[in-house]
Amino acid sequence: METLTLTKLTRLVTSLAVVIPKEILTQMQVLRGDYFSLTVRDRGVIVLRALSDADIRALKTEVIQYD
């Protein structure tokens, strides 16, 4: 079941930020400092995905290969 949560952009120093409610982060089983990927799909749909340690290692390997 999907839960609709409304939020808005807020200023964070010289950037803009989106506040993600704690309830959503709890459901995702993530903590402060965890890494995420953001994907923008058609019609402005944003997919937020928590990255596992294996995901992060794979991404770092790819970055090293392209440097």
WOSUL-V56331 format. One record per helix or strand of 2 or more residues. SS is the DSSP state (H for helix, E for strand). FROM is the first residue (numbers start at 1). TO is the last residue. If there is no record, write none. Layout:
# WOSUL-V56331
SS|FROM|TO + SS|FROM|TO
This chain:
# WOSUL-V56331
E|9|12 + E|15|18 + H|22|28 + E|36|40 + H|42|44 + E|46|50 + H|53|66
